C-alpha cells in the first residue's frame, strides 16, 4: 500500500517496531557521505548523530542505485536507508537516479524478507517512511516521482511482502 501523508518523516513511535516489524526511514543523500549540510540529510545527521559518525560510515558503499541501511541504536526495528538522489550536492537530481535507487530499495527489502529465518507463524512487515525523494533540493516534479514509486512498489509487491509506503510531507 502506498499513501501520501501530511506528516513529518520523523513522526513515528519507536515502540511500534521490533525484530519482525521494521520501520525504514529514507534519508535522501548525495553520493558523498562527508557532505550532509542541507535539507533532510542534515536533519538526519542531527537527529541520529551516533549513526552518522564518520567511523560508522567508512565502509558504506553508496552510489546511484545502491541503497544502504543503518540500524538506529536503541530503537529495535528502526533503520535508516541511505538513499542516493544525486551524485554531488550541488547538482540536481535526475529521474533515473530516483528510479535506480527505488529499485535498489525494493531489492533490498525483498532479499531481507526472503533471507530472514522465522517460523511459519511469524510474519514480517515493513513500513517505509520517505520524503518526496529528489523533489526538494533535487528539483524534480513529485507527480513523476510518485508514478515511479507506484510502479516499483506496486500493489502485488506490497501485499506479498507486507510493505506499506508512506510518502511524507516533511
Secondary structure, 3 states (H helix, E strand, C coil): CEEEECCCCCCCCHHHCCCCEEEEEEEEEECCCCCCCCHHHHHHHHHCCCCCCHHHHCCCCCECCECEEEECCCCCCEEEEEEEEECCCCCCCCHHHHHHHHHHHHHHHHHHHHHCCCCCCCCCEEEEEECCCCCCCCCCCHHHHHHHHHHHCCHHHHHHHCEEEEEECC
